[in-house]
Amino acid sequence: MSTTPFTRSLAGRLLMFGVVPSMMAIAAIVTLSGMDGYRNALKAEKEVLAADAEGAAAELGTRNQRWGYIASIIATNQTTGLFGKRKETSDHLKGMNALSDQNLSMFVVYEPNADGQDSAALKSADVPREAMDAAGRFAPVWYDEYIGGVRTGVVKLRAAAGMESMAFYLGPKNDFAKSGQALATITEPRAQDGIPFLTHSFPIIMDGKFVGVAGVDRSLAFISQLIGKVKARTSADVFVLSPEGTFIAATTDSAPQAAGAAALEMRRISDTSYAPSALRWLAEPKGEQPDAFEAHDPVLDEECLYAVKRTEVGGWTIVIRRPLSECMRLANASIVRNVALGLAGMVLVGALLYFVSRGITTRVRVAAASAERIARGDLTRPIPESTSADETGQLMRSMNSMDGNLNALVGNVKQAGIRLNSTATEIAATSKQQEASTAAFGAASNQIAAAVKEITATGRDLARTMDSVNRVGQEMAELAGAGQKGLQGMESVMQDLNSGTRSIADKLGAISDRSQKITSVITTIAKVADQTNILSINAAIEAERAGEVGAGFLVIAREIRRLADQSAAATLDIEQIVQQMQSAVSTGVMEMDRFSDQVRRGVRDVATAGMQLTEIITRVNTSTEAFRQVSESMQAQSEGVQQISEGMASLASNASQTVQSAHEFGRAAADLQTAIATLREAVARFNLRE
C-alpha cells in the first residue's frame, strides 16, 4: 500500500482546510472584536468626559452670566435714578452685598467729579467719608471682613483706590471707548488675604458718556466645590483656566499625591509642569462640541484622555483629564476575557475537529486498504464492521456487503470451473475413444470389402438377402446422420459455453469499473464533508456573535444545506453504483445458470445420439438372421463368410461408440478446456475465505 503525503491525505486536508482556517477565523474574530470593543470603549469614555466638560462649562458660564447680570443691575440702577445720590447708592450696595455669601464685595466707582459733587461731598456729613477718596471721588466698596481666611460676619465700607490701573475699571471703559457699547467684564482671578476671587464689572453710561463702573467681587470657592463634585462622580481631574492661562481651580490641589507639591490655583500654566499642554488646552475650540483627545500627560507621565470646553461667558477653559489606563481598565479586562474565551474556543474547536477527523480518516483509511486488498484479489479477510451513522459508516457497510457478495460469486465461479474442467476431461477422453473406434471401424470395413469381392460369384443368389441388408444399411445411415446432427448441436452448445464464459469475464470487468467509481465518489464525499465542517463551524460562530441580528447566519445556513444536498447526491451515487454492481453480479449468476442449462442440453443431445447409435446396433442385430441365411447359401465360400461374420461382429461392438464427427467433437472438447483454463486463470487471482 502506497503512503499518501500528509498534505494530500484526508487528515492533512482537514487540518489545512478545516482546523487552520477555523483557528484563523476565531483569532480574527477575537482580534476584531477586541479592537472594536476597545475603540467603542474609548469613544464612550471620550463622550463621557466631553459631556462632563460641557456640563461644567455650562454651569460656570451660567454663574458668570448671573454675576455679570448683578453688576449690570447695579449699573442700571445708577442710570435710572441713583446716579449722583451717593448715600442711597451706598445703602443699596450694602443691601445687595448681603444677598449672597459668595459676594466678597459690591462697589460703584465714578469718574472723578462725574456727578459734580466731589468737593461738596467732602463737606457733607450725609455721605460716609469711607465712601470717597481724598479728592471726594465717589468709590464706595462694601465688603465682608475675613480674618485668616475666615469670614467674621462684619460688613465694612472702604473707598476703592488706583482704579486707573485696575482691570475691573479699565476693561469696561476701554471696551466702551472702542465699541460704544456697554459690556460686562470679568477680570483675571487674583487673591487677597489668601482668598482667591475675581471681579464682574459693568460700565455706567449717562447720556452716551462713560461716568463710572459698577461691579461685584466674588469668591472662587464655589468653583472648587463644583469641580470637586465632577471628580467625585467621574474620578477624573478637572482644571479651570482663565483666558490668559491662569489656573482658577484644580482638583489636583486637594489630591493626596499633591501633598507637598506646589498648588496650581492662581498660577500661570506657563509656570507649571503643564506648560507643554498649554497650547492645546487654551486653543480656540473648533465648533460647539468639546474637544476630546488623547495625549501624554507631562505630570503623570502616561497617556491620558482629555476633554476641553470653553465657557460662553467669561471665556474660561474647562479641562477634564483621566488616565487612559484607568479609562480602559474595564475594556482591557473585557479584551483579556474575550481572548481567553477565544483561545478556549480554538482549543475546543481544534479538539472536536481532531476527534471528528480522526474517526473519518480511520474509517476511510480502512476502506482504502480494503479496496486495495480486493483489487489485488485478496478476499480472505472480511471488511471490519462500522457502527457510524455518517457517510463513511455507510461506505464501510456497503463495501462489507460488496466484499461478501464478491467472495460468494468468485467462490461459485471457482467451483463451477472445477466441475467444468472435470466434464471437459471426460469429454476429451470420450473423444479419443471414439477416434479409436472409428479407426477400428475403418479397418473392419476394408475387410468386408475384400470379402465382398471374394463372394461376388455368389452375389446373384444373395441378391434378395442383400436388398434387405441394403435397406437396413440405409436406415443405419439415416440414424448415423441423425447422430451427426446431434454431435453438431453439441458443438454449438460448446460455442455457447465459450460465449457464456466471455460474458462472465465482462461482468467481472464491470465489477472492477464500479469499484473505481466508488473511489471517485468517496473523494467527493470527503470534499463535501470538509466544506460542511468548515461552514458548520462558521455558522456556529456567526450565530454566537449575531445574537438576534442573524443576517449572516442565514447565508451560512443556506450554504450548509446546499453542501448537505451534495452529500446526499454523492450518497445516492454510491447506492446506485452498488446496485449496478449487484446487478452485474446477478447477471453473472444468470449467465452461469444459462451455461449450466446449455451443458445439460449438450448432455441430453449426447444421450440422444447414444440412443440413435443403439438403434443402429439394434437394426444391425436384426440383420443377423439375414446374414445367417446368406451364410447357408455361402457354404462354398466359408472363408469369406467367416471374414464377413468377424467384421460385422466388430462393427456391432464398436458401432455404439462411433460418432461420425469424432474429430470435430475432439476439437470442441479442446476449445472447452482452453476456455475453462482461461476462466480458472481469471479467478485464480482471488483468495477466498474458508
C-alpha positions, 0 to 999 in steps of 0.5 A: 500500500502506497503512503499518501503525503500528509498534505494530500491525505484526508487528515492533512486536508482537514487540518489545512482546510478545516482546523487552520482556517477555523483557528484563523477565523476565531483569532480574527474574530477575537482580534476584531472584536477586541479592537472594536470593543476597545475603540467603542470603549474609548469613544464612550469614555471620550463622550463621557468626559466631553459631556462632563466638560460641557456640563461644567462649562455650562454651569460656570458660564451660567454663574458668570452670566448671573454675576455679570447680570448683578453688576449690570443691575447695579449699573442700571440702577445708577442710570435710572435714578441713583446716579449722583445720590451717593448715600442711597447708592451706598445703602443699596450696595450694602443691601445687595452685598448681603444677598449672597455669601459668595459676594466678597464685595459690591462697589460703584466707582465714578469718574472723578467729579462725574456727578459734580459733587466731589468737593461738596461731598467732602463737606457733607456729613450725609455721605460716609467719608469711607465712601470717597477718596481724598479728592471726594471721588465717589468709590464706595466698596462694601465688603465682608471682613475675613480674618485668616481666611475666615469670614467674621460676619462684619460688613465694612465700607472702604473707598476703592483706590488706583482704579486707573490701573485696575482691570475691573475699571479699565476693561469696561471703559476701554471696551466702551471707548472702542465699541460704544457699547456697554459690556460686562467684564470679568477680570483675571482671578487674583487673591487677597488675604489668601482668598482667591476671587475675581471681579464682574464689572459693568460700565455706567453710561449717562447720556452716551458718556462713560461716568463710572463702573459698577461691579461685584467681587466674588469668591472662587470657592464655589468653583472648587466645590463644583469641580470637586463634585465632577471628580467625585462622580467621574474620578477624573481631574478637572482644571479651570483656566482663565483666558490668559492661562491662569489656573482658577481651580484644580482638583489636583490641589486637594489630591493626596499625591499633591501633598507637598507639591506646589498648588496650581490655583492662581498660577500661570500654566506657563509656570507649571509642569503643564506648560507643554499642554498649554497650547492645546488646552487654551486653543480656540475650540473648533465648533460647539462640541468639546474637544476630546483627545488623547495625549501624554500627560507631562505630570503623570507621565502616561497617556491620558484622555482629555476633554476641553470646553470653553465657557460662553461667558467669561471665556474660561477653559474647562479641562477634564483629564483621566488616565487612559489606563484607568479609562480602559481598565474595564475594556482591557479586562473585557479584551483579556476575557474575550481572548481567553474565551477565544483561545478556549474556543480554538482549543475546543474547536481544534479538539472536536475537529481532531476527534471528528477527523480522526474517526473519518480518516480511520474509517476511510483509511480502512476502506482504502486498504480494503479496496486495495486488498480486493483489487489485488484479489485478496478476499480472505479477510472480511471488511471490519464492521462500522457502527457510524451513522455518517457517510463513511459508516455507510461506505464501510457497510456497503463495501462489507456487503460488496466484499461478501457478495464478491467472495460468494460469486468468485467462490461459485465461479471457482467451483463451477470451473472445477466441475467444468474442467472435470466434464471437459476431461471426460469429454476429451477422453470420450473423444479419443475413444471414439477416434479409436473406434472409428479407426477400428471401424475403418479397418473392419470395413476394408475387410468386408470389402475384400470379402465382398469381392471374394463372394461376388460369384455368389452375389446373384443368389444373395441378391434378395438377402442383400436388398434387405441388408441394403435397406437396413444399411440405409436406415443405419445411415439415416440414424448415423446422420441423425447422430451427426446432427446431434454431435453438431448441436453439441458443438454449438452448445460448446460455442455457447459455453465459450460465449457464456464464459466471455460474458462472465469475464465482462461482468467481472470487468464491470465489477472492477469499473464500479469499484473505481467509481466508488473511489471517485465518489468517496473523494467527493464525499470527503470534499463535501464533508470538509466544506460542511465542517468548515461552514458548520463551524462558521455558522456556529460562530456567526450565530454566537456573535449575531445574537438576534441580528442573524443576517449572516447566519442565514447565508451560512445556513443556506450554504450548509444545506446546499453542501448537505444536498451534495452529500446526499447526491454523492450518497445516492451515487454510491447506492446506485453504483452498488446496485449496478454492481449487484446487478452485474453480479446477478447477471453473472449468476444468470449467465452461469445458470444459462451455461449450466442449462446449455451443458445439460442440453449438450448432455441430453443431445449426447444421450440422444445420439447414444440412443440413435447409435443403439438403434443402429446396433439394434437394426444391425442385430436384426440383420443377423438372421439375414446374414445367417441365411446368406451364410447357408447359401455361402457354404462354398465360400466359408472363408469369406463368410467367416471374414464377413461374420468377424467384421460385422461382429466388430462393427456391432461392438464398436458401432455404439461408440462411433460418432461420425464427427469424432474429430470435430467433437475432439476439437470442441472438447479442446476449445472447452478446456482452453476456455475453462483454463482461461476462466480458472486463470481469471479467478485464480487471482482471488483468495477466498475465505474458508 
